[in-house]
Amino acid sequence: MKICKNDGCSNIVTIKGAHCNTCVSRKHRAKYPILTAYNNVKGRARRCGILFTMTLDWFTKLCKETKY
């Protein structure tokens, strides 16, 4: 078993590579904050049974206009 190579992380690497799933997810969220927010809003709407028709391009434009 390999340990994650990020500083301060002692999780076990479960996939091929040097980082655990937690660190990979954190790195992705930091790199793509708008996509992450879009997926969170879209998932919440799906769980609540609300129709969600907003596209990623529209959401990106909205985020930049409102400084979300």
Rosetta blueprint (number, residue, H / E / L):
1 M L
2 K L
3 I E
4 C L
5 K L
6 N L
7 D L
8 G L
9 C L
10 S L
11 N L
12 I E
13 V L
14 T L
15 I L
16 K L
17 G L
18 A L
19 H L
20 C L
21 N H
22 T H
23 C H
24 V H
25 S H
26 R H
27 K H
28 H H
29 R H
30 A H
31 K H
32 Y L
33 P H
34 I H
35 L H
36 T H
37 A H
38 Y H
39 N H
40 N H
41 V H
42 K H
43 G H
44 R H
45 A H
46 R H
47 R H
48 C H
49 G L
50 I L
51 L L
52 F L
53 T L
54 M L
55 T L
56 L H
57 D H
58 W H
59 F H
60 T H
61 K H
62 L H
63 C H
64 K H
65 E H
66 T H
67 K L
68 Y L
